[in-house]
């Protein structure tokens, strides 16, 4: 009998915790959340997780991605682990304001590929009471701050920096090192084109590339 009482108490507490969590999820005020890091660090995975959680809380959600990102799918946002969520491809940040009129939570993937107008768009949405979740590379393959991401980190209510693992030494990765010879800043690719490296291994890779020229 005591065992059954303990089980019932545990279930009751669990239900209350889950209800409180979902209530808190459904009543988050307008805010900007940024998830940034190198390639293969789990940025898109975290974005999908937060969006699914908001959807489970019965919020109206919409996720956008740059139309140029067609690596896995022309429409879906897909992580490197093949988790995916339906998205709306866009050519410019202004489209988000037009398409997010009745949305509670807006997700934006690969934000580094969008124009600088994204900063004002995210601010306007947050000021309206919309929760905005942005994921993207904070630096390009040269270690230079990428697109609107630095400014978004500055105005965000919350910034989460995630890390891949350096493929050379196993430490936390610092940058996405490009393995192929191409000077274009925007070059879509995966493990054949990029590898996550820590700062030390990245400097060694640069020195080796310089000596081979």
N, C-alpha and C positions, 0 to 999 in steps of 0.2 A: 504493500500500500504506500509506504514511504517512497519507494522507487517511482511509482506512478505519479505521485505528487511532484517529485523532482522533475520528471519528464514534462509534466504539464506546465510547471513553472518555467522550465527552460524554453518550451515552445512559445509560451505567452510572452516572455522577455524577447525572444527572437523576433516574433511578429511585431512587437512594439518598436524594436530597433529598425526593422525593415520599413515599417510605416513611417517612422521619423525620418529615415534616410530619404525616402521617396518624397515626403512632404518638403524636406529641405531642398531636394533637387528641383521640385516644381516651383519653388518660391525664391530662386536665386534672382537678385536684382540685375539690371543691365550691367554688363562687365565685359572686359576683354581678357581672354586667357590665351597665352602664346605657348606653344610647345615647339622648341627649336633644338637643333643639334646637327650632327653630320649625317651623311647617308648611312643607312643600315642601323640607325640608333633607336628605331621604334616610334618615330614621330607620328606617322600615319596610323600605326597600331593604337596609340594613345588617343588620337583624334576619334577613331572609330569607336573605341571603348566609351568615351565620354558622350558621343552622339547617341549610341545605343542605350546608354543609361538614361539620357534625357528622354528618348523615345519611350522607354519602358515606364517612365514617370508620366506618360501621356501628354508630353509637350509636343508642340508643333515644331518640327525640325526640318532643316534643309541644308544640304552640304554642297558646296561649290568647288570646282577645280578648274585650272587653266585648260583651255581647249587643246593646247599643244601637248599636254601630257597624255599620250596614248600608249604608254609602255605596256600596260597590262590590259587596259580596256579603254574604249573611247568615251564611255559614260561613267562607269563605276570608279569610285576611289578604292584602290587595291593596295594593301600593304605588301611588303616583301615576303611575309608569311602567308600570303594569299587570302587573308581576311578582306572582305569587301563590303561596301555599302553603296547604295544608289546615290548618284550625284548629278548635278547639273553643270555641264561644261560651259565656260564663259570666256569671252574674248577680252573683256575689260572689267575693272572693279565696279564701274557704274552700273553694270547689269545686276549686281547683287541688290542694290537698293530697289530696283524695279521688280525683282522677283521675290523679295523677302517681306512683302507687306504685312502678312498675317502670321509671321513666324516667331516662335519664342526663342529658339536656339539656332544660330547660324554657324555652320562649320566651313572652314576654308582650308583646303589642302594645297601644298606646294605654292604657298603664298609668295615665295621669292620670285616666281615667274610673272606675277601680276604687276601692274603699274603702280606708281607712287600714290595715285588717288585712293588706293586701298586704305591708307592711313585715315583719311577723312571719312571714308565709308564706314570703317569700323567704329570710329568715334561717334558718328551720327547714330548708328544702330544701338550702341551701348547707351547713349543718351536717351534713346527712345524706350529703353528698358529691355532690350534684346541682349541675351548672352551670346557673345561672339567667341568662338574657339578657332584659333588660327594655328596651323602647323606649317613649318617650312625650314629650309636650310638657313642657318644664320650666317654662313660664310660660303663663298664659292671655292673652286678647287685650288685657288691661289691663297686662300685664307683671308680674302677681302670680304667685309660685310656685304651681304647680298640683297639687292633690291629694297623693298619696303620693310624687310624684317628688322633691321636695327631700330628704326623709328617705332615700329609696332611693339618691340620689347620695351621701349622707353615709356610708351603711353599705357601699357597693359596694366591691369589690376593684379595679374598673376603671371609669372613667367616660369615655365618648367623646362630646364635644359636636360635633355636626355643624351646618353652617350653610347656609341657603338664600342666595340672592343678592337683595339689595334691588332691587325692581322700579323704584324711582325713580332711584337713582344708581349701582347696580352694585356697591356695597360689600357686605361680609358682613352678612346680615340679623341683627337682634337679637330681633324679636318678630313674632308673627302679628297683623297689624292687621285688625280687623273692619271691612268696608266697608258693612255694612248696619246699620240702626237696630234693635238688639235687645239688651236688657240681660241676657238669660239667660247664665249662665256657660258652660253646655254647649249649644252650637249646632253641630251637625254641618254641615260645608260644605266647599266647594272654592274654586276661583279666583273664583267669583262672589261669595263671601261673605268671603274672606280674601285678604290679600296680605302677603308677607314684606317688612318694612322694617328698615333700619338704625336705630340709636338717634336720629340726627339727623332723618331723614325721618319717623320715628314722632312725634317731638315737633312737627314742622311739621304733620303730619296732625291731631294733637290740637288745635293752635292754630287750624287752619282750621275744624275742626268746632265749636270753641267760639265762633268769630266768626260762624258761620253761624246760630247759635241766636238 
